[in-house]
Amino acid sequence: MTVLLAANALAAVAGIAFALVGGVRPAALSESGTPSGGERFYGWMYAVRGVPLGVAAAVAPLVWAGAVCSLVLYTAAAAQVGDAAIGVATRKWTMIAGAAVAAVLHVATAVAIR
């Protein structure tokens, strides 16, 4: 169980890091030269969602058990599935793999703590 909690926390911290990069340097994730105003806007939108959700996914299993924690983790997993779907649509294989692994870890942790 400790290994799963650590892996879940690591996945959540990675999600937080990518969300912060998306907010601060959106061109680093989109691979565009100079980000447009819209790209910066959506980068911050991603960060505003990703940071609190990542913190919740990392901390909730360490603080609570049961249905509330599972709900937090399932919500984080759903966001990661959405990110993976965007990766599929844009053919960004690292985005697909990273988000898929995070989603699996969040779901596995939710099941294990329930």
Contacts in CASP RR format, 6 or more apart in sequence:
PFRMAT RR
TARGET T0000
AUTHOR 0000-0000-0000
METHOD contacts of the structure
MODEL  1
MTVLLAANALAAVAGIAFALVGGVRPAALSESGTPSGGERFYGWMYAVRG
VPLGVAAAVAPLVWAGAVCSLVLYTAAAAQVGDAAIGVATRKWTMIAGAA
VAAVLHVATAVAIR
1 112 0 8 1.000
4 105 0 8 1.000
4 108 0 8 1.000
4 109 0 8 1.000
4 112 0 8 1.000
5 61 0 8 1.000
5 62 0 8 1.000
5 109 0 8 1.000
7 105 0 8 1.000
8 57 0 8 1.000
8 58 0 8 1.000
8 61 0 8 1.000
8 73 0 8 1.000
8 105 0 8 1.000
8 106 0 8 1.000
8 108 0 8 1.000
8 109 0 8 1.000
9 58 0 8 1.000
9 61 0 8 1.000
9 62 0 8 1.000
11 57 0 8 1.000
11 101 0 8 1.000
11 102 0 8 1.000
11 105 0 8 1.000
11 106 0 8 1.000
12 54 0 8 1.000
12 55 0 8 1.000
12 57 0 8 1.000
12 58 0 8 1.000
12 76 0 8 1.000
12 102 0 8 1.000
12 106 0 8 1.000
13 54 0 8 1.000
13 58 0 8 1.000
14 98 0 8 1.000
14 102 0 8 1.000
15 50 0 8 1.000
15 54 0 8 1.000
15 102 0 8 1.000
16 50 0 8 1.000
16 51 0 8 1.000
16 54 0 8 1.000
16 55 0 8 1.000
16 58 0 8 1.000
18 29 0 8 1.000
19 46 0 8 1.000
19 47 0 8 1.000
19 49 0 8 1.000
19 50 0 8 1.000
19 51 0 8 1.000
19 54 0 8 1.000
20 47 0 8 1.000
20 51 0 8 1.000
21 28 0 8 1.000
21 29 0 8 1.000
22 28 0 8 1.000
22 29 0 8 1.000
22 43 0 8 1.000
22 44 0 8 1.000
22 46 0 8 1.000
22 47 0 8 1.000
23 40 0 8 1.000
23 43 0 8 1.000
23 44 0 8 1.000
23 46 0 8 1.000
23 47 0 8 1.000
24 47 0 8 1.000
26 35 0 8 1.000
26 39 0 8 1.000
26 40 0 8 1.000
26 42 0 8 1.000
26 43 0 8 1.000
27 33 0 8 1.000
27 34 0 8 1.000
27 35 0 8 1.000
27 39 0 8 1.000
29 43 0 8 1.000
30 39 0 8 1.000
32 39 0 8 1.000
49 79 0 8 1.000
50 79 0 8 1.000
53 75 0 8 1.000
53 76 0 8 1.000
53 79 0 8 1.000
54 76 0 8 1.000
56 72 0 8 1.000
56 75 0 8 1.000
56 76 0 8 1.000
57 72 0 8 1.000
57 73 0 8 1.000
57 76 0 8 1.000
57 106 0 8 1.000
60 68 0 8 1.000
60 69 0 8 1.000
60 72 0 8 1.000
60 73 0 8 1.000
61 69 0 8 1.000
61 73 0 8 1.000
61 109 0 8 1.000
61 113 0 8 1.000
63 69 0 8 1.000
65 113 0 8 1.000
65 114 0 8 1.000
66 113 0 8 1.000
66 114 0 8 1.000
67 114 0 8 1.000
69 110 0 8 1.000
69 113 0 8 1.000
70 110 0 8 1.000
70 111 0 8 1.000
70 113 0 8 1.000
70 114 0 8 1.000
73 106 0 8 1.000
73 107 0 8 1.000
73 109 0 8 1.000
73 110 0 8 1.000
73 113 0 8 1.000
74 106 0 8 1.000
74 107 0 8 1.000
74 110 0 8 1.000
76 102 0 8 1.000
76 106 0 8 1.000
77 102 0 8 1.000
77 103 0 8 1.000
77 104 0 8 1.000
77 106 0 8 1.000
77 107 0 8 1.000
77 110 0 8 1.000
78 103 0 8 1.000
80 99 0 8 1.000
80 100 0 8 1.000
80 102 0 8 1.000
80 103 0 8 1.000
80 106 0 8 1.000
81 99 0 8 1.000
81 100 0 8 1.000
81 103 0 8 1.000
82 99 0 8 1.000
83 95 0 8 1.000
83 99 0 8 1.000
84 95 0 8 1.000
84 96 0 8 1.000
84 98 0 8 1.000
84 99 0 8 1.000
84 100 0 8 1.000
84 103 0 8 1.000
86 92 0 8 1.000
86 95 0 8 1.000
87 93 0 8 1.000
87 95 0 8 1.000
87 96 0 8 1.000
87 99 0 8 1.000
88 96 0 8 1.000
END
